[in-house]
Amino acid sequence: MDIFDKYEGLAARRAQLLGAGTDPFHLEIEELHGPCEATIAGRRTILLGTNNYLGLTFDPACIEAGVEALRRCGTGTTGSRIANGTYVGHRALEAELAAFMGRRAAIVFTTGYQANLATIAGLAGAKDTIFVDSDWHASIFDGCRLSGATVVRFRHNDPDDLDRRLERNPTPGGVRLVIVEGLYSMLGDVARLEEIVAVKKRYGAFLLLDEAHSMGVFGARGRGVAEAQGVEAEVDFVVGTFSKSLGGVGGFAVSDHPRFELLRVAARPYMFTASSGPATIASVRAALAQIVARPELRERIWANARRLHAGLARAGFSLAAPPGPILSIRLPDEQTALLAWNRLLEAGVYVNLALPPGTPGGVCLLRCSVSAAHTDEQIETVLQRFAALSAELSRLERAVAAE
Ligand code: PMP
């Protein structure tokens, strides 16, 4: 028996995807022309699936800060946070993140994925129960597994179902931790936090909120969905990432809990991996300063989101959620989704293709993410290409119906 035999099903599925055109899961970006345009397969392409919500990846201040840190501190820390990998910049960023999020303390991790792994596995142990929304991101799933806690899934964004499950699982001798996301990354829907918070309070549970996709975009100061819904005081732990609105790579967790810092000596994904490089930390610090100084970035992404949502709906597409930074289009089946994704790419528009089992409820999606840096012309061009796609999909549907 070969060691890769277990992946036969996966290999067959991959071959099928490749047969339909470009490999949607290993696309190569040949050259970048700014935050929202690149050359892909020799073609100038508008990027509409990057999570670059505020478009800060090419911000001059962020680039300058990164370059300066590279020269001053070198290319990498070559060590973990608990050895030689904590520089002044890591500590400064933690202080700035805590201040930005209005919290007592922040901890920086090497990726957003590790932020969830470390925080969840650090907070919950074998005697505890985690109640997690069933549309969980892979990093939440893996964090739950690493924790060794009992895991109970509740129906997506359903506070009543959470209530029932908390009631049925009193967890004597342990604590209960509820985990939800602010903005769900696949469908782009927003957590019903006010109701979730009321339920968790009733049972004395802790709440961890992943604001990976919402920080920088939601709330009067850009702190996320908890700020927008006025429930920050009831959220015990917030996890976030640097790889979206902040345009870098890395992650963080913040809390007001007086013993929060214990995670630094308890969470393995914090302790046993090298820390982020100086250039990354410096550019993320500069990006955070931009979020504070330029609220117009948030106004711009929301204006773009509303315009794109209205245009896609006019073109006849079925959108999974109201206007927001993530606009997901439902398509009837995998074949149609693959064809649509390839057609858009050929027309110079890149979106994310999201297929089961990676999607909630087995839906097939074209997942678009909007940026504050998209220009009016780019939005207009994208909408024209989608209108052409809609016409082609309708023609195909009629042809199949006539067969
Ligand atoms: N949480 C959520 C909800 C995410 O969508 C992601 C990444 N897409 C992460 C955490 C992990 O973040 P990163 O990619 O920065 O590691």
Boltz pocket constraint, residues with backbone or C-beta under 6 A from the ligand:
constraints:
  - pocket:
      binder: B
      contacts: [[A, 111], [A, 112], [A, 113], [A, 114], [A, 116], [A, 137], [A, 139], [A, 181], [A, 183], [A, 185], [A, 210], [A, 212], [A, 213], [A, 241], [A, 242], [A, 243], [A, 249], [A, 250], [A, 251]]
      max_distance: 6.0
